[in-house]
Amino acid sequence: MEKLLKPNQLDIDPDSPTAAKQWTHWLKQFENFIEVSRVEDDNILKVLQNCISYCAYEFINDCSTYTEAIQILNDVYLKPKSEIFARHLLATRKQLATESIDQFVQSLKLLSKDCNFRDVRLKKTKMNI
């Protein structure tokens, strides 16, 4: 079972537009592998170092704990998203000729995730009643 869950080697370009998605997917695979393998806490950093490429290792070679290494990799691969740009992408998205309505709606839902929409309705208070 452990062999089935072992993640591929982490080799992601931090400047890639899909780096954040690839990183979160790889990290989940790695966490599943660690959980199933029951790796001791003292050895998790060593297992992480074995599962990443030399390019990714350069970011964490000075780390002494797993938590510190993951935090650095999160900072490298998870870039802050521009809410304004995300809303622009959503507002300008047009349905493709080959795209069904369901596919179009699904793509709009995915685009809206980065828009940071919030509920703006006022809660009823004694003053509003």
N, C-alpha and C positions, 0 to 999 in steps of 0.2 A: 504493500500500500504506500509506503514511503516513497518508493521509486516513481509511482504514478503522480504523486503530489509535488515532487521536487520541481521548483521553478526553473525556467530557462535562465541562463546567465544574464544578469542585468547589463545591458549595453545600449543605453538610450542617449541620444544627443540632447543635452539640456536646452538647446535652442530650437528644437523641433516643435512645430505647432501642436503635436499630439503627445508631447513629453509628459504632461500632467496626467493624462488618461493612461498612458503606458505605465507610468510610475505607480499610480494607485492600484492598477491591476496587478502589477508585479509584486507590490508590497503585500497585497491580500494573499496572493499565491504563496509568498514566503512565510507569512504568518500562519497559514494553514499547514504548511510543511513543518514548521517548528512545533506547532501544537500536536500534530499527529506523531511526529518523531520523538516527542517528549525530551527535547534537548534541554539540558540543565542551563540555568540562567548564566552561569559562568562561561558557557561555551557558545552562546547565541551569537556574540560578536564574531567569533571565529568562523561559524557557519555562514554568517553574512558575508564575510570577507571571501569565502570560497565560492560564493554564488554571484559575485559581481565581476565585471571586467576590470582590467587594469586602469582604464580611464575613470571609471566610477570610484575605484579604490583610492585614486589620488585625492579625492575630496575628503575621505575619512581615514587616511593613513595615520593621523595623529590622535584619533579617538581612542579612549580607553574603556568606554562603555557602549553597549548596544543603543541605549536611549540617545546618547549624544550623536552617534553615527546616523541614526534614523532622522534626528532633527536636522542635521546638516544636509542629508539627502532630500528631505522635504523642502528645505530652503532652496536647494539647487533646482529641483524639478517642478515644484509647485509655485508658479509665478502668480502674483496678484492679477486678477482679471479686471479689465476696465468695464465698469457697469455701463458707461456711456456707449462704448463700442458694442457691447453685447446687445443693448437696446437698439442700436442702429442696425445690427445684423438681423434682429427680429423684425424690425419695422420694414426693412427692405427685402425681406425674403419673399420670393414669388414662387408660385407653384409651377413646376416643370411640366412640359407637355406629356412626358412619359410617367408622371407621378400620380398615383391615385390620391383621393382626398384623405384617406386614412394615413398614407405615407406623409402627405403634406402636414397634416395635423400633428403627427408624431415628431416631425422635424421642428415644428414650431414649439412643441413642448420641450424638446431638448434645448433649443435656443433660449427659451425663457428661463431656464435654470440659472443662468449667469446674470440675469437682469435684476435680481434682488427686489422683486416685487413684494410689497407688504400690504396687509389689510389696513385700509385707512378709515374704515367706519368707526364712528365714535361709539364707545361703550356707553350704555345708559347709566347715568348717575342720578342722584337725587335732584341735581340742578337741571338736568335735561328733561325730567319727567313732568 
